[in-house]
Amino acid sequence: MSLRINTNVTALTAHSNLVNNDDRLSGSIERLSSGLRINRAADDAAGLTISEKLRTQVRGINRAILNVQDGISLIQTAEGALNEIQSMLQRMRELALQSANDTLTSTDRMEIQKEVQQLKDDINRISYGTEFNTRKLLDGTGTAAITTTDPTNLDGVVAGGVLTFSDFSVVVYPQSKTVPGVGEVVMRGTPQEQRSAYFVRTDGVIASGGTTLQSITNFYDNNGTFILDLPQTLYTQGDNHQGNLVVSKDITLDQLAARIQAATTTDQLGGGLHFEGSTTEFSTFDGNNGQLITTSGKNGKIGRISFTGEENLVKALGFQEIVSPEDPVYSIAVTNIGVPPYLRNTLTTQIAGHRAAGLIEGVDLVFQPPTEAFVETQSASLGISIPAAFTFGIGDSNGMSAATNIVAISVGSGAFSMGQIASIIDGQLVIASSSVRARINDSYAIEFYTLNTGSAAWVDVISASANVLGIINGRYSGSGGGGASIRGTQRVTNFVYSASNLAFSITDAHNINSSTQINLTSNYTAGGLDSIVDTINAQLSLSPLKVEAVNNNGYLQLRSLETGVESFFSIVDASAGASLDLNLFINPGGALGGTDGNPADQNFEFDAGATFYGFVVAEDTASLAADTLSFGISDLDGAGMTINVPSGVATAGASFRNLASIVNLVNSAANTLAVKVNAAIDTATQTIRFFSTTPGKDGVVTVVELGSPDSLNTVKSVFDFDAKSYKNGSGNYAFTLHIKDASIQFQIGPNQGHTAKSNIVRTDVRALGIEDLDLTNIRLSEEAIGLIDKALQKVSSERAKLGAIENRMTYTTNSLRVSLQNMSASESRIRDVDMAREVIELTRFQVLQQSSNAMLAQANATPKSVLDLLR
């Protein structure tokens, strides 16, 4: 063995082992103190990579579990709110069933409607106010945020899962159909028409528009009690709004009609329904004479109007739906304009109503139907077609009944208004100085009436053959009034006329040929005045005179059996013996006291099959000016057409133009010239409606006069409206819709893509289809039951969906917990230290360290042996 001093290799070896043992001991202590096998990448690079991945998963799973629990809380919040909505729907259904039972009065149903309105308001409150961490849940934004360019007239209702989020063009246009012989006809739908009870005056006559309500039997109950001693409020209900009006005893039927119309046309702030274009009129048409007719200004079911109030008032008015509303048919086109033009696709559908589904997945389009600009004529006149000319005679009670004094009446063939026929006949009667006149009555039939009144007035119709006017032969007398009479000035005391006869004559003043002489030639003492009366009446019965004698408490009275001013008669003393005035105390002369009654009238029934409605376009035969009704109509684009309605001679039956012919002229020209204006007949009011086929506020109907300045016929004189532009349409037909993705997304896993999406539909009353729920009458209550059932089904379906999601989230939580357990175990196996094994290693490293220290000390002592050599 060699000995070296400069380099102690043994010490270096011992030192190196000591350092290594110290490092291993430090590592073991670090692992034991941290509990981790891998404290740094150097410990196990691959293991660190794996364990960090596992650690990421573990922390992600922990967060995902919390997310799922938060999601369950959100779902439970929404489902709890839906449970309350469903409870309210169940209550509404119960109320609908109650209202559909006829044991309730109109007042009861009105109170039920108040509760229904409160329930609807609370459903809206829940739908708009339910939130989780300030996020709205039931207003539709839990699926998509939808905005439109005209939210008043178009609403996008989230009805399910939305698949496409973009911008959409929506065009709502009235659908048209081809009618043979007419062309394209817009399917505008039908407005609801209601008619009241027939209003009859207390005297049994059909009421007129000027009749006050206190004079109408309808407003008296079965006990004869007047129901309007105190003013009452009548309510109008429609389209989720309510109007009201005051009904009092002093208003007329015309005023009542005006108030009802105001309650339906004015806006909600003014106490109305805002159904612009609604009309209420007191009808004088034949079949509806004496009724109020209410026509909604909105076509279809959205425009239905119901009346509620005190039961007696509703019963007295007796409004009944005669024409059921028919929804207009719309063509709806939806285009996704958020994609390049070459990728755009347009979907169209036709619907009846104002809600379209299926054009945008998960979104229903609810729109307010646009109304078109229009102008409407006055009500047309009733006319009749007379196939062949006919004649008949008219006699009157003033001497015209003699065969030589009959007025010959001639009516030509052709088309006439009833007013024209009455005027033609009346003119012939006036020329003949007859006391009979012609007119049209409340039933629009020809009627002959007398200038005098009472039963002393009559009309004789003779030689009338069968005719479409229904004029038939006969005598038609007046009625009412008082009869003329004359009474003695003293009681009769002389009853003996056998020695000195008494004679006098009685003459019917309105028929000078009717005169009879009365002779008293006996002793009437036994029977007294009654015997004289019987004798006079026996002689009068053999004459055409309508006069009788009566014993008026000892006074002799002669009185007319007729009534009216012209029921008077005159008496002339024809006696050569006893004097009339000194014995019977009757002063010769005229009888007095006849009072006015009713003129003669008839109830002729014309042939309804020969009638039609139209306007008179008469020709002025005294002028050379053209009398054609000529006017122009143009649309919003300025495209126009000229309409010429030919005139004709009234007396020749050539001036009456039926409504259909005028409408066909307009529609034919519009189709040929592509003018966006059409015409249609409103059969409820017998008017022509010129309307823009471009719906909404952009539509225009412009009318201009084109006829001769001297023409008798203008749009004002014939149709009763001004020649100008009409821009009274409302709403829109073209919209843009923006849909933003707002669906609820839950992060239910530790990695990207580990998500679950959910959508919650909108649940306000509009989305549920019960916005217009009306329980104010039985029919609407029956319909409401079906609407509520659909709403209940929708809410139940949504709750079921949320329940399914909640169950899924519960299973997701369980799955995450299992994954967390396994991931944690895997990560622990890789990263955590085995404490038992590491303690063994620590003990070994401690022993080695102590041994290394001892050996280093021995190695450091080895060079000392060199000193022994140097001694």
Buried (B, 14 or more C-beta within 10 A) or exposed (E): EEEEEEEBEBBEEBBEBBEBBBEBBEBBBBBBEEEBBBBEEEBBEEBBEBBBBBBBBBEBBBBBBEBBEBBBBBBBBBBEBBEEBBEBBEBBBEBBBBBBEEEBBBBBBBEBBEEBBEBBEBBBEBBBEBBBEEEBBBBBBBBBBBEBEBEEBBBBBBBBBBEBBBBBBBBBBBBBEEEEEBBEEBBBBBBBBBBBBBBBBEEEEBBBBEBBBBBBBBBBEEEEEEBBEEEBEBBBBBBBBBBBBEBBBEBBBBBBBBBBBBBBBBEEEEBBBBBBBBBBBBBBBBEBBBBBBBBBBBBBBBBBBBBBBBBBBBBBBBBEBBBEBBBBBBBBBBBBBBEEEEEEEEEEBEBBBBBBBBBBEBBBBBBBBBBBBBBBBBBBBBBBBBEEEBEBBBBBBBEBBEEEBBBEBEBBEBBBBBBBBBBBBBEBBEEBEBBBBBBBBBBBBBBBBBBBBBBBBBBBBBEBEEBBBBBBEEEBBBBBBBBBBBBBEEEBEBBEBEEBBBBBBBBBBBBEEBBBBBBBBBEBEEBBBEBBBBBBBEBBEEBEBBBBBBBBEEBBBBBBEBBBBBBBBBBBBBBEEBBBBEBBBBBBEBBEBBBBBBBBBBEBEBBEEBBBBBBBBBBBEEEEBBBBBBBBBBBBEEBBBEBBBBBBEBBBBBBBBBBBEBBBBBBBBBBEBEBBBBBBBBEBBBBBBBBBBBBBBBBBBBBBBBBBEEBBBBBEEBBEBEBEBBBBBBBBBBBBBBBEBBBBEBBBBBEEEBEBEBBBBBBBBBBBBBBBBBBBBBBBBBBBBEBBEEBBEBBEEBBEBBEEBBEBBEEBBEBBEEBBEBBBEBBBEBBBBEEEEBEEBBEBBBEBBEBBEEBBEEBBEBBEEEEEEEE
